[in-house]
């Protein structure tokens, strides 16, 4: 219990937020003795004039991919099914703590036209939510190194590429869309916080994602 509280405290301090409450539920019919389920919720407020609605995105803008360190919070059902009896072999990679992009975001906020957290739906479903309908995102899959854990899952489960990129983040935990004039500065600034790289560009037509 003390370790859990210590972890919460460290996370709150690192991200300049407060732990303002908690709730404990006793469910003896659901959980066996010494079984626990722990969840956390983060709530924030954004001023309306600071909302990133993607309206400033134009053709030729670049897409920066901020690296993930594993599955983060999505795809565990498929991962467990694919890895089967070998799931414990990869527990170290599967249980990596989700990276926080807050500090990096705050230090580049003025240059970001749109941002997508790559959660359920992967790159394919999340990026279009940040784009005006007349544009599409063209992603170069070879522009970053996919972490080994995703390769193990795909090989073990014989999973097609399209499903992998729709279920998992594939090594990209967040994307930013920035202008051609500011992309190099943002990538350089990001190096202080999170490994990142340019993974694609914005082109006209079709509100979707093209993987090349």
N, C-alpha and C positions, 0 to 999 in steps of 0.2 A: 504493500500500500504506500509506504513512504517513497519507494522508487517511482511509483506512478505520479504522485504529487510533485516530486522533484522534476520529473520529465515535463509535466504541465507547466511548472514554474519557469523552467529554462526556456521552453518554447514561447511563453508569453513575454518574457523579458527580451528574447532575441527579436521578437516581432512587434514590440512596443504595444502590446494589448493587455487587457485586464481579464483575469478569471473572476467573473462576477456572480457565479452561482453554480449549484450542482443539485442533482436529484438522484436518489437511490430507490430502486424498486425491488421488492422481494417477490420472486416468482418461483416458488418451490415446485410447482407443477411443470415448469418449463426447463429449469436448470437443475442438474444433479448437484450433490454436495461438492463444494470446492470448485464449481464451475461459475465463471463470471463472464459478463459481456460488457465491454466498456466502449462508449462512443463520445465524441465531442462535436460541438457545433460552434462555428465562428460566424458572428453576425456583424456586419459593417454598414456604414452609410456613405453614399457618394452624393455630393452636391450635383444638382441637375446640370449645371454648366460645365462640369468636369467629366460627365459620362462619355465614354468612348463608344460612339455609335457607328463608327466606320464611314461616316459621311464624307470625310476628307480623303478617303482612299482614292487613288487614281491609277491609271494604267502606268506600268513601269515601276511602281513601288516595289520595294524588296520585302521578303519575308525572312525574319530572323528566327531561328529555332533555338530555344534554350534547352539544354540537355536535361534529361531525367536520369535517375540513378536506378531505374528498375520499373516495376509495374505501377508504382505509386498507389492508386486506390482502385484500379479497374482491371478486370479480366481474370480475376482469381478463379472463378468457376471453370473457365475454359483451361486455364493453366493447370489446375489440379486434375482435370479430366485427361488432359494430354500427357502429363507427366506420370500419372498413375502411381504405381508403387515407388517410383523414383523421386516423388515430390520432396521427401526429406533430404535428398542429396543436394537439392538446390535451395534449401530453406534460407541460407544466408543471403542469397540474392533476392529471393522472394520477399523477405522481411526487411529490406532496406527502408529506412525512414524517408517518407515523402519529403522532397526538397521544398524549401520555401523560396519563392521568387519575389517576395515583397520588397526587400531592400534594393534589389536590382531594378525592379519596376519603379520604385520611388525616385531613383536617381536618373532615370531616363524618361520619366513620365511625359515631359514636354515634347518629346520627339515621336511618341508612339501614336499612330493614327487608329490602330485597332489591335486588340489582344485577344487571344483564345487560350484558355486553359485546356490542355489536351487530356480529357477525362474519357468517360464512356462515349463511344462513337469515334474515338481516335482522331487522326488528322482529317479523315474524309468527312465526318459529320460536324466537327466543331469549328473549323475555319470558315465555312460558308456563313455561319451565323454572324460573323463580323464583317461581311462584305456587302456592299450595295449590289442589287440584283444584276447589274450590267457587267459585273466583273467575275473572273474566276481566278483561283490560285493554282499555279503550276509548280509542283514540288519535285525537286530532284532528289530521288531516294538515295543516290550515291554520295550526296553532299555531307553526310554524317555517318559515323560508325554506329551501327545498331548493336546494342549491348548483347552479350552472349546469351543471356537468359531468354531473350526472345527467339534466338536461333534454336536453342534447345527445345523450347515449347513447340515451335513450328515443325521441327524435325520429328519430335516424338509423336505429335498428333497429326502429322501430315496435313497441315492447315494451309490453305491457299493464301497467297500474298494479300489479296483484297480483304479477306476476313481478318488477317493479322493487323492490317492498318486501320480496320474499322473497330476492332475490339481493344487493341493495345496502343500505347503511345509510341511504341517502337523506338524509344530513346529520345523523344522530343516531348518535354513536359509542358511547354508553353510556346506560343508563337507571337511575335510582334510584327506589325506591318509599319514600315517607316519609309521615308522618301529616299531617293537615290543619293541625295546630298548629305544625308545624315546617317546612312547605314553604317559606314566605316567607324564613325565616332561611337555609335551605340555598341557595336561589336567590341571595340577596344574598351569601352567603359564596362561592358559586361564581364570582361576578363577578370575584373576585381571581385566578382561575385559568383558567377555561374559560367561554365564552359558553353560557348554558343558558336553558331556559324550561320551563314546565309544559306537558306535551303530552297529558295524559290523566288518567283516574281508574280506580280499581278498583271493579268492580261484581260482583254475585253471579252464580254459575253459569257453567258452561262454561269449562274451562281453555284459553282461546284468546285471540286478539287480534282486536278489531274496529276496523277503520279507518273513520273517518267524515270 
